[in-house]
């Protein structure tokens, strides 16, 4: 999808292309569109498009830029949440991340637009994740 066309889902995760199978039915059967953003730099460059999405799926650990594989900063997802809030972007956010640090997860839950937090790996409630994505896309998460 063209990055200037607003997607239904803005997926901010440097591994979104490996994980898209978890939302594939929403894309192929239900027709929702998603665009992946792989770094904080891409988020900054695409804020105008992201603001027109209907939902954000966010990883907590993303790279700063696109050029270095080793430029990961821990918990840049928190920075993304702060920037969305500062920019007045009030879209629902679902966090999907390997992060297990309780203080980070507590900070994430402080953002009122975070509708759910799901753990990558281990036991993952796929049906619950997809249901929450659908609810967010339909605007019924309040």
URHUMO-V947758 format. One record per residue. N is the residue number from 1. RES is the residue in one small letter. SS is DSSP state (a for helix, b for strand, c for the rest). PHI is phi in whole degrees, 0 to 359 (* if undefined). OMEGA is omega as a letter, one per 40 degrees, with the letter a starting at -180 (* if undefined). Layout:
n->N res->RES ss->SS phi->PHI omega->OMEGA
n->N res->RES ss->SS phi->PHI omega->OMEGA
This chain:
n->1 res->x ss->c phi->* omega->i
n->2 res->x ss->c phi->298 omega->a
n->3 res->x ss->c phi->287 omega->i
n->4 res->x ss->c phi->264 omega->i
n->5 res->x ss->c phi->278 omega->a
n->6 res->x ss->c phi->294 omega->i
n->7 res->x ss->c phi->276 omega->i
n->8 res->x ss->c phi->286 omega->a
n->9 res->x ss->b phi->238 omega->i
n->10 res->x ss->b phi->259 omega->a
n->11 res->x ss->b phi->256 omega->a
n->12 res->x ss->b phi->258 omega->a
n->13 res->x ss->c phi->190 omega->a
n->14 res->x ss->c phi->290 omega->i
n->15 res->x ss->c phi->244 omega->a
n->16 res->x ss->a phi->305 omega->a
n->17 res->x ss->a phi->294 omega->i
n->18 res->x ss->a phi->275 omega->a
n->19 res->x ss->a phi->253 omega->a
n->20 res->x ss->a phi->301 omega->a
n->21 res->x ss->a phi->300 omega->a
n->22 res->x ss->a phi->287 omega->i
n->23 res->x ss->c phi->246 omega->a
n->24 res->x ss->a phi->309 omega->i
n->25 res->x ss->a phi->299 omega->i
n->26 res->x ss->a phi->290 omega->a
n->27 res->x ss->a phi->276 omega->a
n->28 res->x ss->a phi->280 omega->a
n->29 res->x ss->c phi->269 omega->a
n->30 res->x ss->c phi->266 omega->i
n->31 res->x ss->c phi->82 omega->i
n->32 res->x ss->c phi->288 omega->i
n->33 res->x ss->c phi->253 omega->i
n->34 res->x ss->b phi->227 omega->i
n->35 res->x ss->b phi->231 omega->i
n->36 res->x ss->b phi->263 omega->i
n->37 res->x ss->b phi->238 omega->a
n->38 res->x ss->c phi->258 omega->a
n->39 res->x ss->b phi->203 omega->i
n->40 res->x ss->a phi->298 omega->i
n->41 res->x ss->a phi->301 omega->i
n->42 res->x ss->a phi->297 omega->i
n->43 res->x ss->a phi->298 omega->i
n->44 res->x ss->a phi->302 omega->a
n->45 res->x ss->a phi->289 omega->a
n->46 res->x ss->c phi->241 omega->a
n->47 res->x ss->a phi->304 omega->i
n->48 res->x ss->a phi->296 omega->i
n->49 res->x ss->a phi->285 omega->a
n->50 res->x ss->a phi->300 omega->a
n->51 res->x ss->c phi->298 omega->a
n->52 res->x ss->c phi->265 omega->i
n->53 res->x ss->c phi->287 omega->i
n->54 res->x ss->c phi->251 omega->a
n->55 res->x ss->b phi->202 omega->i
n->56 res->x ss->b phi->239 omega->i
n->57 res->x ss->b phi->255 omega->a
n->58 res->x ss->b phi->229 omega->i
n->59 res->x ss->c phi->270 omega->i
n->60 res->x ss->c phi->278 omega->a
n->61 res->x ss->c phi->244 omega->i
n->62 res->x ss->b phi->227 omega->i
n->63 res->x ss->b phi->289 omega->i
n->64 res->x ss->c phi->290 omega->a
n->65 res->x ss->c phi->231 omega->a
n->66 res->x ss->c phi->263 omega->a
n->67 res->x ss->c phi->275 omega->a
n->68 res->x ss->c phi->250 omega->i
n->69 res->x ss->c phi->288 omega->a
n->70 res->x ss->c phi->261 omega->a
n->71 res->x ss->c phi->262 omega->i
n->72 res->x ss->b phi->292 omega->i
n->73 res->x ss->b phi->246 omega->i
n->74 res->x ss->c phi->292 omega->i
n->75 res->x ss->c phi->63 omega->i
n->76 res->x ss->a phi->294 omega->i
n->77 res->x ss->a phi->300 omega->i
n->78 res->x ss->a phi->297 omega->i
n->79 res->x ss->a phi->297 omega->i
n->80 res->x ss->a phi->300 omega->i
n->81 res->x ss->a phi->300 omega->i
n->82 res->x ss->a phi->296 omega->a
n->83 res->x ss->a phi->293 omega->i
n->84 res->x ss->a phi->299 omega->i
n->85 res->x ss->a phi->297 omega->a
n->86 res->x ss->a phi->298 omega->a
n->87 res->x ss->c phi->278 omega->i
n->88 res->x ss->c phi->75 omega->i
n->89 res->x ss->c phi->269 omega->a
n->90 res->x ss->c phi->253 omega->i
n->91 res->x ss->c phi->291 omega->i
n->92 res->x ss->b phi->294 omega->a
n->93 res->x ss->b phi->235 omega->i
n->94 res->x ss->b phi->247 omega->i
n->95 res->x ss->b phi->270 omega->i
n->96 res->x ss->b phi->227 omega->a
n->97 res->x ss->b phi->206 omega->i
n->98 res->x ss->c phi->278 omega->a
n->99 res->x ss->c phi->301 omega->i
n->100 res->x ss->c phi->235 omega->a
n->101 res->x ss->c phi->295 omega->a
n->102 res->x ss->a phi->299 omega->a
n->103 res->x ss->a phi->292 omega->i
n->104 res->x ss->a phi->289 omega->i
n->105 res->x ss->a phi->296 omega->i
n->106 res->x ss->a phi->296 omega->i
n->107 res->x ss->a phi->296 omega->i
n->108 res->x ss->a phi->299 omega->a
n->109 res->x ss->a phi->291 omega->i
n->110 res->x ss->c phi->289 omega->a
n->111 res->x ss->c phi->281 omega->a
n->112 res->x ss->c phi->293 omega->a
n->113 res->x ss->c phi->272 omega->i
n->114 res->x ss->b phi->281 omega->a
n->115 res->x ss->b phi->264 omega->i
n->116 res->x ss->b phi->188 omega->i
n->117 res->x ss->b phi->231 omega->a
n->118 res->x ss->b phi->237 omega->a
n->119 res->x ss->b phi->266 omega->i
n->120 res->x ss->c phi->287 omega->i
n->121 res->x ss->c phi->75 omega->i
n->122 res->x ss->c phi->62 omega->i
n->123 res->x ss->c phi->280 omega->a
n->124 res->x ss->c phi->231 omega->a
n->125 res->x ss->c phi->271 omega->a
n->126 res->x ss->a phi->299 omega->a
n->127 res->x ss->a phi->298 omega->i
n->128 res->x ss->a phi->296 omega->i
n->129 res->x ss->a phi->298 omega->a
n->130 res->x ss->a phi->298 omega->i
n->131 res->x ss->a phi->298 omega->i
n->132 res->x ss->a phi->293 omega->i
n->133 res->x ss->a phi->302 omega->i
n->134 res->x ss->a phi->301 omega->i
n->135 res->x ss->a phi->301 omega->i
n->136 res->x ss->a phi->296 omega->a
n->137 res->x ss->a phi->293 omega->i
n->138 res->x ss->a phi->271 omega->i
n->139 res->x ss->c phi->76 omega->a
n->140 res->x ss->c phi->243 omega->a
n->141 res->x ss->c phi->248 omega->a
n->142 res->x ss->c phi->288 omega->*
